[in-house]
Amino acid sequence: FRGTELKIMSTTKQGKFTVIHSAITGKGNNEQVRWRLTPSGGGFRVNDVNLKGVWLTISMKDRFNKVLRGAKGDFEALFAELREAETW
């Protein structure tokens, strides 16, 4: 987020989550981002992030399932995918 600004637009309570509606602005961008937080140790922990309407936990679960199906359940293929994560 270097060189950008995070603007908090609103917060809502949804069950056990607090959802923060924000915008990241700067460098010619204006992206709406939602953060799903859960209480943790007197503060909060980011549980999920929504960019362009997609919650990342759902997206990652789908990706992991696809890798495991393709490898017939061999977790070594998933571990190899995770080692390459910085190229995603």
VENKA-V162557 format. One line per field, one symbol per residue. phi: phi as a letter, one per 40 degrees, with the letter a starting at -180 (. if undefined). A space follows every 50 residues. Layout:
BEGIN
phi = ???
END
This chain:
BEGIN
phi = .dgbbbbccabbcbgccbbbcbbbbhfgbabcbbbbbbcafgbbbccabb bfgbccccccdccccccccccfgcccccccccccdccc
END
